[in-house]
Amino acid sequence: MIGYTAEALEQVRALRHRYEALARDAAIRALDRALADSEAKIERAPGTGLPALRPHPQLARPGWAWIKSVRYWVAYRTGPDPVIVAVFYETANIPGRL
């Protein structure tokens, strides 16, 4: 099972809260699918993510990798025990948040 940092959990909670406030049940289900898919991808091949999002190479961090799942970008620390460190909707202002 892949863990989450406190920051990543807060990002997920904020997304879920926004979707709940807007009564967007389909968006909540899509977020859940994206997270499950991301966890599975990381478990299968932890070192295969991108070093950064292609439009944002400045987001590269040593020991981090990025994957896209459904409409979300997920960053995770690579290593023997990968941990998800960030979760963003694809059109978010990601550079402004990290």
Phi, psi and omega per residue, in radians:
M1 nan 2.386 -3.116
I2 -1.549 2.327 3.101
G3 -1.543 2.986 3.122
Y4 -2.249 2.467 3.002
T5 -1.284 2.884 3.104
A6 -1.045 -0.675 3.130
E7 -1.126 -0.751 3.128
A8 -1.128 -0.713 3.103
L9 -1.086 -0.680 3.112
E10 -1.145 -0.678 3.097
Q11 -1.094 -0.751 3.115
V12 -1.122 -0.780 3.117
R13 -1.052 -0.717 3.139
A14 -1.129 -0.736 3.093
L15 -1.083 -0.845 -3.115
R16 -1.078 -0.746 3.138
H17 -1.078 -0.750 3.115
R18 -1.064 -0.809 -3.131
Y19 -1.127 -0.681 3.105
E20 -1.125 -0.742 -3.132
A21 -1.100 -0.530 3.135
L22 -1.637 0.062 -3.104
A23 0.963 0.791 -3.127
R24 -1.812 1.323 -3.115
D25 -1.064 -0.656 3.127
A26 -1.123 -0.631 3.115
A27 -1.182 -0.649 3.090
I28 -1.121 -0.779 3.119
R29 -1.106 -0.694 3.130
A30 -1.137 -0.697 3.083
L31 -1.082 -0.802 3.118
D32 -1.043 -0.757 3.109
R33 -1.102 -0.746 -3.133
A34 -1.084 -0.739 3.135
L35 -1.168 -0.762 3.112
A36 -1.094 -0.744 3.121
D37 -1.109 -0.750 3.135
S38 -1.091 -0.794 3.115
E39 -1.034 -0.756 3.141
A40 -1.123 -0.757 3.116
K41 -1.069 -0.761 -3.121
I42 -1.148 -0.731 3.127
E43 -1.122 -0.689 -3.129
R44 -1.202 -0.742 -3.037
A45 -2.593 1.370 -2.998
P46 -1.092 -0.403 -3.082
G47 -1.737 0.265 -3.004
T48 -1.765 0.057 3.125
G49 -1.246 2.983 3.095
L50 -1.385 2.633 3.086
P51 -1.184 -0.479 3.090
A52 -2.837 2.936 3.052
L53 -1.187 2.396 -3.073
R54 -0.936 -0.763 3.134
P55 -1.306 -0.154 -3.055
H56 -2.317 1.150 -3.107
P57 -1.077 -0.342 3.130
Q58 -1.182 -0.174 3.130
L59 -1.470 -0.060 3.127
A60 -1.080 2.334 3.101
R61 -2.331 2.446 3.087
P62 -1.005 2.283 3.096
G63 1.419 0.103 3.101
W64 -1.894 2.661 2.994
A65 -2.435 2.692 -3.127
W66 -2.119 2.457 3.006
I67 -2.327 2.714 3.066
K68 -1.945 2.336 3.125
S69 -2.385 2.156 -3.049
V70 0.965 -1.977 -3.137
R71 -2.045 0.468 -3.095
Y72 -2.165 2.519 2.974
W73 -1.739 2.344 -3.135
V74 -2.193 2.200 3.059
A75 -1.821 2.508 3.124
Y76 -2.526 2.638 3.035
R77 -1.415 2.261 3.093
T78 -1.444 3.038 3.126
G79 2.264 -2.994 -3.091
P80 -1.136 -0.514 3.123
D81 -2.222 1.443 -3.107
P82 -1.031 2.544 3.138
V83 -2.397 2.322 3.083
I84 -1.298 2.243 -3.073
V85 -1.974 -0.267 -3.123
A86 -2.751 2.531 3.096
V87 -2.441 2.095 -3.110
F88 -2.370 2.500 2.985
Y89 -1.160 2.543 -2.979
E90 -1.001 -0.489 -3.118
T91 -1.738 0.158 3.120
A92 -1.176 2.752 3.053
N93 -1.434 1.313 -3.015
I94 -1.082 -0.819 3.141
P95 -1.015 -0.552 3.122
G96 -1.304 -0.164 -3.086
R97 -1.862 -0.339 -3.117
L98 -1.750 nan nan
